[in-house]
Amino acid sequence: MRAYNFTAISIVVLLITLIPVRTEADDWPNWRGPQHNGISNETDWIGDWPAFEPAILWEQQVGTGFSSIAVADGRVYTMGNSTRMVEDPDAGGRSGVGHKLAEVDEIFCLDPNTGEILWIHAYESDLTPNLYEGGPSATPTIADSNVYTFSKQGMAYCLDANDGAVLWQSDMVADYGARIPRYGFAGSPYIDGELVIYNAGTHGMALHAADGTLAWETGTNRAGYSTPVPFDLGEKRYVVLMSERTFAAVEAQTGQVLWEHPWVTKYNANIPDPIVDSNLVFVSTGYNEGSALFDVATGQVIELWFQKNMQTFLNTSVLWQGCLYGPNDKDKTLTCVERDTGWIIWTQAGFGNGSVMLADGKLIALSEDGELCIAEASPVGYRELGKGRILTGRCWSVPVLANGKIYARNATGHVVCVELVPIGEAMPIGLVAHWNLDETEGDIAHDSAGEQDGLLFGNPQWRPAGGKSNGTLEFDGIDDYVSTTHIISPGGGDFSVFAWIKGGAAGQAILSQESGANWLMADSVDGALRTDLRQPGTTGRGATPPGPPLTSATVVTDGDWRRIGFVRDGSNRILYVDGIEVARDIAANLELASGGLYIGAGSNLEPGSFFSGLIDDVRVYNRTIKP
């Protein structure tokens, strides 16, 4: 069932920060989760990530914006902005109500298993791009079967979570004089008892959750962009908020300021949430400002350390076992910082202005360009457990793990749900053949994805403890190989093939097709990765020769473990080594072939083409895979 509600109110959008209350099970009912710290309580959710690419369960389009995801009571919520026809009472004339093209914010309620839209509530609101795409930034907050949102222009909504009906709305700017920050309001609503607290005005503002009437306010100066972060002191609950040029703690039920401390960032861009742990408060912002740790135990704000090497621009870090993990705008890395000293422990490149959450001691990180990575949260160093590209474009919104699924989105509103598959429970989408090569004896290489078991020829040796992942198969380079039945024809459309190898020599093949082409091989000149899958030639008048092989400049016969791959993506031929694209060109089509595959030998079993080394974990997909 799908319901669509539209309210003809101009001004409204949403924003990106934190939120409230405890919720049952493993829901994620607000920004940064039920504990407001970016950490999930879920365990045993990762499955066999080093061997499995992330599988996209569903995709949905929700419009431009940076709202993250909230998951509660079997539903998923987010926001976006799009352009559509809306009613215009002033343009109807005698014929009645007319219509106009307008930008609108939309609050989406989705089914977590299918992505089906259950209801939408929309209202007129400008996109307001300002050095970025624009659209809502706050994340919906779900509490007591209600959905609370806050827009860039200061509109607060309370909706019925069941059908999206408006229960109340309040204009913080028109009604209470709150001044709009340079990039619009950006903090998500925080629920404390019967109050909804917003980062609006000097140090926040609270409305009654029941009817939206004012509970307290702290002045009309511009707010920062963070979400209220709760902490307890004695019998009272407080929240810490970033304002335009300071950060402060206020009593949640009264708005009374407990303490305030200066924090000035270029363009007044106090964006990430403070991180509160007992009497310690960590603050970090970008634009070359830096980070600091403060002790607030006495009611005085005492600086313990300050440094400029960790600069969190947009998204908040997570604190785990004495270390902070988060995006560093200074060098666009994922960075680990020792909380008590401010020392940089390690950095990992290629992250951009991405985002991170944590579950079961593991980081769930989404890079700015859409690569999802799972890594150990450890000061020992960055140890990646698995990764895969799930989105393209700008990705500033934090991914969310809830009930065994990861939800993520990009700036244009492309939402994906990644299903995490435990070991042995299911196969990744499009995997048509998978030879683990983990056997310990026998002459059969079993296909764990289908029925294309391989038969061993010559005398390849099982090495149960010597593989990249568990066991592996060793080839002698003379006459050892594995033969399978037909799997796929290269000329039939998109496909991908990957394998781990160690050793080999120039001119040797890793994977080929009987009476066809060498799919993956070491070039005969220097051992660089090459494919002979190419565009076929033509015959008759004006005949053309077959296209050339595609050869990289990356040597794969250096004796180290290398994950090599070939991907057919539309008309593109792409070679990968260790997850990095090393060669690409265009071939309009590839040769058709109906033979089986050879693992460890050339397509014609010619001398010199037999592989000398270890081959492990060979996979064939009937779709494009981007490692």
C-alpha positions as semicolon CSV with decimal commas, in nm:
position;residue;x (nm);y (nm);z (nm)
1;M;0,000;0,000;0,000
2;R;0,133;0,345;-0,090
3;A;0,000;0,675;0,043
4;Y;0,108;1,020;-0,074
5;N;0,048;1,328;0,138
6;F;0,117;1,681;0,017
7;T;0,108;1,997;0,227
8;A;0,116;2,334;0,050
9;I;0,364;2,493;0,286
10;S;0,670;2,666;0,145
11;I;1,001;2,626;0,326
12;V;1,108;2,291;0,461
13;V;1,388;2,043;0,439
14;L;1,592;1,812;0,659
15;L;1,938;1,764;0,789
16;I;2,217;1,530;0,898
17;T;2,314;1,484;1,264
18;L;2,216;1,291;1,581
19;I;1,917;1,167;1,790
20;P;1,740;0,995;2,080
21;V;1,596;0,723;2,294
22;R;1,645;0,357;2,337
23;T;1,462;0,124;2,108
24;E;1,413;-0,248;2,098
25;A;1,618;-0,511;1,917
26;D;1,861;-0,385;1,658
27;D;1,665;-0,095;1,513
28;W;1,839;0,232;1,427
29;P;1,561;0,483;1,499
30;N;1,761;0,804;1,471
31;W;2,082;0,969;1,359
32;R;2,385;0,784;1,506
33;G;2,165;0,509;1,647
34;P;1,985;0,431;1,971
35;Q;2,286;0,520;2,189
36;H;2,358;0,840;1,990
37;N;2,721;0,737;1,936
38;G;2,732;0,571;1,593
39;I;2,766;0,223;1,746
40;S;2,529;-0,070;1,683
41;N;2,469;-0,353;1,930
42;E;2,446;-0,613;1,652
43;T;2,689;-0,905;1,653
44;D;2,778;-1,185;1,409
45;W;2,647;-0,981;1,116
46;I;2,944;-0,977;0,881
47;G;2,939;-1,325;0,726
48;D;3,240;-1,426;0,516
49;W;3,327;-1,082;0,380
50;P;3,678;-1,162;0,258
51;A;3,518;-1,412;0,021
52;F;3,183;-1,246;-0,054
53;E;3,113;-0,920;-0,233
54;P;2,825;-0,714;-0,090
55;A;2,494;-0,819;-0,245
56;I;2,246;-0,541;-0,330
57;L;1,905;-0,656;-0,207
58;W;1,712;-0,357;-0,341
59;E;1,751;0,001;-0,468
60;Q;1,524;0,305;-0,446
61;Q;1,530;0,670;-0,552
62;V;1,441;0,930;-0,286
63;G;1,555;1,264;-0,430
64;T;1,853;1,490;-0,369
65;G;1,982;1,533;-0,017
66;F;2,207;1,411;0,264
67;S;1,959;1,269;0,511
68;S;2,084;0,937;0,646
69;I;1,860;0,638;0,725
70;A;1,642;0,557;1,025
71;V;1,504;0,205;1,079
72;A;1,231;0,130;1,332
73;D;0,947;-0,117;1,378
74;G;0,995;-0,285;1,042
75;R;1,019;0,034;0,836
76;V;1,291;0,250;0,682
77;Y;1,281;0,633;0,674
78;T;1,479;0,897;0,489
79;M;1,434;1,226;0,300
80;G;1,511;1,393;-0,030
81;N;1,419;1,684;-0,256
82;S;1,279;1,665;-0,609
83;T;1,091;1,878;-0,862
84;R;0,727;1,796;-0,938
85;M;0,392;1,946;-1,027
86;V;0,204;2,078;-0,723
87;E;-0,125;2,249;-0,668
88;D;-0,124;2,629;-0,705
89;P;-0,449;2,790;-0,583
90;D;-0,341;3,130;-0,718
91;A;-0,311;3,002;-1,077
92;G;-0,644;2,827;-1,113
93;G;-0,864;3,115;-1,218
94;R;-1,224;3,025;-1,288
95;S;-1,133;2,666;-1,359
96;G;-1,036;2,609;-0,995
97;V;-0,698;2,505;-0,857
98;G;-0,408;2,528;-1,101
99;H;-0,067;2,365;-1,094
100;K;0,295;2,472;-1,101
101;L;0,636;2,309;-1,113
102;A;0,801;2,332;-0,771
103;E;1,082;2,188;-0,562
104;V;0,955;1,974;-0,277
105;D;1,101;1,788;0,017
106;E;0,973;1,435;0,059
107;I;0,979;1,215;0,368
108;F;0,990;0,849;0,261
109;C;0,874;0,539;0,446
110;L;1,007;0,219;0,282
111;D;0,976;-0,155;0,330
112;P;1,313;-0,282;0,463
113;N;1,296;-0,608;0,267
114;T;1,190;-0,480;-0,075
115;G;1,243;-0,102;-0,079
116;E;0,877;-0,055;-0,171
117;I;0,747;0,294;-0,092
118;L;0,483;0,261;0,181
119;W;0,407;0,632;0,206
120;I;0,549;0,975;0,120
121;H;0,481;1,310;0,281
122;A;0,580;1,609;0,066
123;Y;0,587;1,984;0,109
124;E;0,721;2,271;-0,097
125;S;1,084;2,349;-0,017
126;D;1,369;2,494;-0,219
127;L;1,662;2,267;-0,302
128;T;1,905;2,546;-0,198
129;P;2,235;2,406;-0,329
130;N;2,530;2,598;-0,187
131;L;2,866;2,455;-0,301
132;Y;2,702;2,111;-0,285
133;E;2,390;1,945;-0,426
134;G;2,146;2,075;-0,166
135;G;1,836;1,904;-0,033
136;P;1,759;1,783;0,322
137;S;2,047;1,706;0,554
138;A;1,876;1,591;0,875
139;T;1,773;1,233;0,944
140;P;1,420;1,146;1,063
141;T;1,380;1,049;1,429
142;I;1,131;0,774;1,514
143;A;0,980;0,758;1,864
144;D;0,646;0,637;2,003
145;S;0,511;0,563;1,652
146;N;0,582;0,918;1,539
147;V;0,831;1,054;1,285
148;Y;1,003;1,383;1,371
149;T;1,188;1,585;1,107
150;F;1,357;1,924;1,080
151;S;1,422;2,119;0,762
152;K;1,694;2,350;0,635
153;Q;1,459;2,646;0,657
154;G;1,348;2,561;1,011
155;M;1,023;2,369;0,964
156;A;0,964;2,099;1,226
157;Y;0,719;1,819;1,144
158;C;0,565;1,540;1,349
159;L;0,406;1,265;1,136
160;D;0,220;0,945;1,213
161;A;0,467;0,665;1,137
162;N;0,187;0,441;1,012
163;D;0,064;0,656;0,724
164;G;0,261;0,984;0,720
165;A;-0,031;1,198;0,835
166;V;0,075;1,535;0,980
167;L;0,016;1,551;1,357
168;W;0,168;1,896;1,397
169;Q;0,418;2,135;1,237
170;S;0,609;2,438;1,359
171;D;0,808;2,710;1,182
172;M;1,110;2,790;1,401
173;V;1,200;3,095;1,193
174;A;0,860;3,260;1,158
175;D;0,728;3,167;1,501
176;Y;1,037;3,208;1,721
177;G;1,283;3,416;1,520
178;A;1,559;3,155;1,489
179;R;1,815;3,269;1,231
180;I;1,899;3,023;0,951
181;P;2,266;2,914;0,936
182;R;2,462;2,974;0,616
183;Y;2,397;2,618;0,487
184;G;2,058;2,575;0,650
185;F;1,963;2,393;0,968
186;A;2,125;2,053;0,983
187;G;2,074;1,889;1,323
188;S;1,831;1,601;1,356
189;P;1,560;1,608;1,627
190;Y;1,647;1,460;1,968
191;I;1,372;1,323;2,194
192;D;1,398;1,363;2,571
193;G;1,088;1,245;2,750
194;E;0,801;1,462;2,633
195;L;1,022;1,715;2,455
196;V;1,174;1,734;2,107
197;I;1,503;1,925;2,107
198;Y;1,642;2,092;1,794
199;N;1,971;2,266;1,723
200;A;1,800;2,595;1,640
201;G;1,873;2,932;1,795
202;T;2,169;3,018;2,017
203;H;2,194;2,692;2,213
204;G;1,894;2,492;2,099
205;M;1,517;2,500;2,123
206;A;1,260;2,249;2,251
207;L;0,900;2,181;2,154
208;H;0,643;1,966;2,329
209;A;0,629;1,631;2,148
210;A;0,253;1,608;2,191
211;D;0,151;1,925;2,010
212;G;0,458;2,115;1,889
213;T;0,418;2,411;2,124
214;L;0,728;2,584;2,260
215;A;0,885;2,438;2,575
216;W;1,200;2,652;2,589
217;E;1,440;2,853;2,375
218;T;1,788;2,999;2,426
219;G;1,799;3,297;2,191
220;T;1,787;3,358;1,818
221;N;2,154;3,351;1,715
222;R;2,257;3,107;1,439
223;A;2,303;2,744;1,534
224;G;2,580;2,510;1,428
225;Y;2,506;2,199;1,224
226;S;2,534;1,924;1,486
227;T;2,261;1,721;1,652
228;P;2,207;1,747;2,029
229;V;2,424;1,484;2,205
230;P;2,286;1,364;2,543
231;F;2,476;1,298;2,865
232;D;2,374;1,264;3,230
233;L;2,510;1,460;3,525
234;G;2,368;1,364;3,862
235;E;1,992;1,338;3,831
236;K;1,965;1,554;3,519
237;R;1,996;1,497;3,144
238;Y;2,193;1,750;2,940
239;V;2,269;1,789;2,570
240;V;2,580;1,929;2,402
241;L;2,534;2,130;2,083
242;M;2,759;2,314;1,840
243;S;2,649;2,673;1,782
244;E;2,785;2,915;1,524
245;R;3,101;3,000;1,719
246;T;3,086;2,798;2,044
247;F;2,974;2,466;2,187
248;A;2,762;2,442;2,499
249;A;2,581;2,206;2,736
250;V;2,218;2,282;2,824
251;E;1,974;2,107;3,053
252;A;1,740;1,903;2,834
253;Q;1,419;1,981;3,021
254;T;1,473;2,354;3,080
255;G;1,728;2,484;2,829
256;Q;1,940;2,630;3,109
257;V;2,302;2,663;2,995
258;L;2,543;2,460;3,211
259;W;2,860;2,574;3,036
260;E;2,976;2,725;2,705
261;H;3,316;2,731;2,534
262;P;3,442;2,913;2,222
263;W;3,503;2,709;1,906
264;V;3,542;2,908;1,585
265;T;3,571;2,741;1,244
266;K;3,610;2,913;0,908
267;Y;3,267;2,999;0,761
268;N;3,127;2,913;1,108
269;A;3,112;2,552;0,989
270;N;3,078;2,375;1,325
271;I;2,931;2,061;1,167
272;P;3,022;1,726;1,335
273;D;2,867;1,627;1,668
274;P;3,078;1,652;1,983
275;I;3,160;1,311;2,132
276;V;3,081;1,285;2,503
277;D;3,229;1,013;2,725
278;S;3,170;1,063;3,097
279;N;3,337;1,397;3,182
280;L;3,529;1,420;2,853
281;V;3,413;1,603;2,540
282;F;3,589;1,562;2,204
283;V;3,536;1,833;1,942
284;S;3,667;1,834;1,585
285;T;3,590;2,045;1,278
286;G;3,736;2,103;0,932
287;Y;3,863;2,403;0,735
288;N;4,206;2,359;0,902
289;E;4,064;2,400;1,254
290;G;4,154;2,066;1,419
291;S;4,053;1,869;1,727
292;A;4,055;1,906;2,104
293;L;3,965;1,711;2,416
294;F;3,805;1,888;2,712
295;D;3,737;1,789;3,074
296;V;3,404;1,928;3,198
297;A;3,384;1,743;3,532
298;T;3,390;2,057;3,746
299;G;3,151;2,261;3,532
300;Q;3,454;2,441;3,389
301;V;3,566;2,355;3,033
302;I;3,935;2,261;3,062
303;E;4,132;2,186;2,747
304;L;4,343;1,870;2,781
305;W;4,496;1,876;2,435
306;F;4,458;2,042;2,095
307;Q;4,600;1,940;1,756
308;K;4,549;2,022;1,389
309;N;4,625;1,681;1,239
310;M;4,271;1,545;1,283
311;Q;4,011;1,764;1,113
312;T;3,660;1,621;1,093
313;F;3,476;1,820;0,830
314;L;3,127;1,670;0,790
315;N;3,066;1,339;0,966
316;T;3,131;1,248;1,328
317;S;3,391;0,994;1,440
318;V;3,315;0,692;1,659
319;L;3,483;0,626;1,995
320;W;3,576;0,264;2,064
321;Q;3,800;0,132;2,343
322;G;3,994;0,453;2,384
323;C;4,039;0,533;2,014
324;L;3,855;0,764;1,778
325;Y;3,794;0,647;1,420
326;G;3,669;0,891;1,162
327;P;3,712;1,089;0,840
328;N;4,002;1,333;0,833
329;D;3,958;1,631;0,603
330;K;4,325;1,722;0,628
331;D;4,443;1,438;0,406
332;K;4,109;1,276;0,310
333;T;4,186;0,960;0,507
334;L;4,015;0,733;0,754
335;T;4,209;0,811;1,072
336;C;4,260;0,646;1,411
337;V;4,337;0,885;1,699
338;E;4,425;0,800;2,057
339;R;4,153;0,977;2,254
340;D;4,351;1,061;2,568
341;T;4,655;1,210;2,390
342;G;4,539;1,318;2,042
343;W;4,816;1,115;1,876
344;I;4,746;0,994;1,522
345;I;4,790;0,616;1,538
346;W;4,722;0,530;1,172
347;T;4,561;0,660;0,855
348;Q;4,407;0,485;0,556
349;A;4,402;0,665;0,220
350;G;4,125;0,667;-0,039
351;F;3,843;0,763;0,197
352;G;3,772;1,125;0,105
353;N;3,508;1,296;0,317
354;G;3,335;0,968;0,386
355;S;3,157;0,842;0,697
356;V;3,179;0,561;0,948
357;M;2,977;0,368;1,206
358;L;3,075;0,068;1,419
359;A;2,929;-0,271;1,514
360;D;3,078;-0,566;1,701
361;G;3,424;-0,409;1,700
362;K;3,419;-0,353;1,324
363;L;3,411;-0,029;1,129
364;I;3,147;0,009;0,859
365;A;3,292;0,284;0,643
366;L;3,152;0,440;0,327
367;S;3,404;0,637;0,121
368;E;3,304;0,964;-0,040
369;D;3,288;0,789;-0,379
370;G;3,067;0,500;-0,265
371;E;3,295;0,213;-0,164
372;L;3,171;0,021;0,139
373;C;3,454;-0,115;0,356
374;I;3,448;-0,335;0,664
375;A;3,760;-0,317;0,883
376;E;3,871;-0,407;1,233
377;A;3,846;-0,119;1,482
378;S;4,195;-0,163;1,623
379;P;4,485;0,068;1,706
380;V;4,720;-0,201;1,575
381;G;4,650;-0,088;1,220
382;Y;4,396;-0,082;0,940
383;R;4,294;-0,441;0,861
384;E;4,028;-0,465;0,595
385;L;3,785;-0,756;0,615
386;G;3,591;-0,685;0,299
387;K;3,484;-0,412;0,060
388;G;3,276;-0,347;-0,248
389;R;3,146;-0,051;-0,446
390;I;2,776;-0,005;-0,374
391;L;2,719;0,354;-0,492
392;T;2,860;0,619;-0,725
393;G;2,864;0,996;-0,700
394;R;2,907;1,196;-0,379
395;C;2,841;0,994;-0,063
396;W;2,836;1,206;0,253
397;S;2,550;1,031;0,434
398;V;2,644;0,777;0,702
399;P;2,566;0,410;0,626
400;V;2,340;0,230;0,871
401;L;2,343;-0,131;0,992
402;A;2,004;-0,248;1,118
403;N;1,870;-0,600;1,157
404;G;2,138;-0,761;0,942
405;K;2,118;-0,516;0,650
406;I;2,328;-0,213;0,560
407;Y;2,150;0,090;0,414
408;A;2,335;0,367;0,230
409;R;2,263;0,653;-0,012
410;N;2,432;0,915;-0,225
411;A;2,366;1,286;-0,281
412;T;2,128;1,228;-0,574
413;G;1,904;1,005;-0,361
414;H;2,008;0,659;-0,481
415;V;1,940;0,435;-0,179
416;V;2,074;0,080;-0,165
417;C;2,013;-0,199;0,082
418;V;2,304;-0,441;0,115
419;E;2,214;-0,783;0,247
420;L;2,485;-0,939;0,460
421;V;2,505;-1,309;0,389
422;P;2,641;-1,539;0,665
423;I;2,875;-1,821;0,563
424;G;2,699;-2,098;0,374
425;E;2,356;-1,936;0,386
426;A;2,334;-1,802;0,032
427;M;2,542;-1,712;-0,272
428;P;2,623;-1,361;-0,392
429;I;2,401;-1,237;-0,673
430;G;2,522;-1,346;-1,018
431;L;2,784;-1,595;-0,894
432;V;2,757;-1,882;-1,146
433;A;3,072;-2,075;-1,057
434;H;3,303;-2,076;-0,757
435;W;3,594;-2,313;-0,706
436;N;3,726;-2,258;-0,352
437;L;4,009;-2,506;-0,420
438;D;4,007;-2,595;-0,050
439;E;3,994;-2,972;-0,093
440;T;4,255;-3,189;0,076
441;E;4,254;-3,489;-0,158
442;G;4,095;-3,636;-0,468
443;D;4,072;-3,538;-0,833
444;I;3,762;-3,318;-0,813
445;A;3,758;-2,939;-0,761
446;H;3,407;-2,875;-0,631
447;D;3,195;-2,584;-0,754
448;S;3,025;-2,433;-0,446
449;A;2,796;-2,210;-0,655
450;G;2,660;-2,463;-0,903
451;E;2,725;-2,800;-1,063
452;Q;3,036;-2,731;-1,272
453;D;3,282;-2,939;-1,072
454;G;3,632;-2,943;-1,220
455;L;3,839;-3,254;-1,299
456;L;4,212;-3,249;-1,216
457;F;4,461;-3,354;-1,487
458;G;4,833;-3,413;-1,451
459;N;4,917;-3,415;-1,083
460;P;4,828;-3,080;-0,921
461;Q;4,876;-3,091;-0,544
462;W;4,625;-2,988;-0,278
463;R;4,781;-2,759;-0,018
464;P;4,529;-2,749;0,273
465;A;4,710;-2,482;0,471
466;G;4,886;-2,279;0,205
467;G;4,610;-2,079;0,039
468;K;4,504;-1,719;0,047
469;S;4,182;-1,838;0,209
470;N;4,219;-2,182;0,370
471;G;4,362;-2,431;0,118
472;T;4,483;-2,392;-0,239
473;L;4,591;-2,594;-0,545
474;E;4,951;-2,605;-0,665
475;F;5,035;-2,647;-1,036
476;D;5,372;-2,766;-1,169
477;G;5,389;-2,564;-1,492
478;I;5,433;-2,881;-1,702
479;D;5,099;-3,057;-1,748
480;D;4,880;-2,978;-1,443
481;Y;4,538;-2,818;-1,497
482;V;4,168;-2,835;-1,402
483;S;3,898;-2,883;-1,666
484;T;3,531;-2,783;-1,624
485;T;3,218;-2,797;-1,835
486;H;3,086;-2,488;-2,015
487;I;3,012;-2,196;-1,782
488;I;2,960;-1,884;-1,990
489;S;3,028;-1,740;-2,336
490;P;3,233;-1,419;-2,338
491;G;3,025;-1,277;-2,622
492;G;2,698;-1,322;-2,434
493;G;2,698;-1,001;-2,229
494;D;2,844;-0,864;-1,907
495;F;3,042;-1,100;-1,688
496;S;3,332;-1,100;-1,438
497;V;3,601;-1,346;-1,334
498;F;3,842;-1,328;-1,039
499;A;4,111;-1,551;-0,890
500;W;4,392;-1,540;-0,637
501;I;4,736;-1,645;-0,765
502;K;5,088;-1,673;-0,628
503;G;5,385;-1,741;-0,853
504;G;5,370;-1,821;-1,222
505;A;5,588;-1,703;-1,506
506;A;5,562;-1,492;-1,821
507;G;5,343;-1,650;-2,089
508;Q;5,153;-1,877;-1,851
509;A;4,772;-1,886;-1,834
510;I;4,562;-1,875;-1,518
511;L;4,217;-1,922;-1,672
512;S;4,121;-2,000;-2,031
513;Q;3,838;-2,145;-2,238
514;E;3,876;-2,466;-2,434
515;S;3,933;-2,381;-2,803
516;G;3,866;-2,020;-2,714
517;A;4,076;-1,747;-2,555
518;N;4,298;-1,708;-2,253
519;W;4,079;-1,513;-2,013
520;L;4,354;-1,431;-1,763
521;M;4,726;-1,482;-1,822
522;A;5,073;-1,340;-1,757
523;D;5,203;-1,155;-2,061
524;S;5,488;-1,335;-2,239
525;V;5,715;-1,029;-2,222
526;D;5,720;-0,937;-1,852
527;G;5,449;-1,130;-1,666
528;A;5,203;-0,839;-1,655
529;L;4,832;-0,925;-1,635
530;R;4,674;-0,972;-1,977
531;T;4,354;-1,098;-2,136
532;D;4,316;-1,240;-2,486
533;L;3,938;-1,194;-2,478
534;R;3,897;-0,965;-2,776
535;Q;3,677;-0,839;-3,054
536;P;3,645;-1,103;-3,329
537;G;3,768;-1,040;-3,679
538;T;3,549;-1,041;-3,989
539;T;3,574;-1,234;-4,315
540;G;3,493;-1,162;-4,678
541;R;3,528;-0,833;-4,852
542;G;3,676;-0,567;-4,625
543;A;3,776;-0,831;-4,370
544;T;3,925;-0,706;-4,043
545;P;4,163;-0,891;-3,813
546;P;4,070;-0,974;-3,452
547;G;4,121;-0,698;-3,200
548;P;4,435;-0,685;-2,987
549;P;4,473;-0,835;-2,638
550;L;4,439;-0,602;-2,339
551;T;4,764;-0,589;-2,143
552;S;4,829;-0,405;-1,819
553;A;5,158;-0,270;-1,687
554;T;5,118;-0,459;-1,356
555;V;5,334;-0,769;-1,309
556;V;5,151;-1,051;-1,131
557;T;5,425;-1,315;-1,132
558;D;5,631;-1,156;-0,854
559;G;5,571;-1,435;-0,601
560;D;5,320;-1,243;-0,386
561;W;4,952;-1,325;-0,354
562;R;4,762;-1,126;-0,618
563;R;4,389;-1,107;-0,676
564;I;4,346;-1,074;-1,051
565;G;4,027;-1,013;-1,244
566;F;3,865;-0,941;-1,579
567;V;3,534;-0,753;-1,606
568;R;3,316;-0,709;-1,914
569;D;3,105;-0,396;-1,853
570;G;2,901;-0,298;-2,157
571;S;3,162;-0,244;-2,427
572;N;3,447;-0,207;-2,177
573;R;3,725;-0,457;-2,111
574;I;3,871;-0,400;-1,764
575;L;4,157;-0,571;-1,581
576;Y;4,200;-0,556;-1,203
577;V;4,487;-0,641;-0,971
578;D;4,427;-0,638;-0,595
579;G;4,105;-0,442;-0,638
580;I;4,266;-0,169;-0,849
581;E;4,182;-0,110;-1,215
582;V;4,507;-0,157;-1,411
583;A;4,387;-0,153;-1,773
584;R;4,075;-0,062;-1,969
585;D;3,969;-0,024;-2,330
586;I;3,663;-0,059;-2,553
587;A;3,572;-0,364;-2,759
588;A;3,229;-0,355;-2,923
589;N;3,183;-0,729;-2,878
590;L;3,378;-1,037;-2,775
591;E;3,416;-1,375;-2,941
592;L;3,150;-1,636;-2,871
593;A;3,273;-1,966;-2,730
594;S;3,107;-2,283;-2,603
595;G;3,396;-2,474;-2,446
596;G;3,460;-2,549;-2,083
597;L;3,719;-2,369;-1,875
598;Y;4,079;-2,461;-1,802
599;I;4,224;-2,351;-1,468
600;G;4,602;-2,339;-1,484
601;A;4,651;-2,387;-1,859
602;G;4,611;-2,214;-2,195
603;S;4,312;-2,260;-2,423
604;N;4,489;-2,517;-2,643
605;L;4,691;-2,683;-2,364
606;E;5,007;-2,577;-2,547
607;P;5,349;-2,620;-2,382
608;G;5,458;-2,308;-2,197
609;S;5,099;-2,210;-2,112
610;F;5,074;-2,429;-1,800
611;F;5,083;-2,232;-1,475
612;S;5,358;-2,290;-1,218
613;G;5,238;-2,176;-0,877
614;L;4,929;-2,152;-0,655
615;I;4,574;-2,072;-0,766
616;D;4,292;-2,012;-0,515
617;D;3,929;-1,901;-0,498
618;V;3,829;-1,881;-0,866
619;R;3,494;-1,707;-0,929
620;V;3,280;-1,643;-1,238
621;Y;2,985;-1,400;-1,234
622;N;2,722;-1,337;-1,500
623;R;2,724;-0,965;-1,421
624;T;2,963;-0,676;-1,370
625;I;3,148;-0,686;-1,039
626;K;3,353;-0,388;-0,922
627;P;3,603;-0,504;-0,658
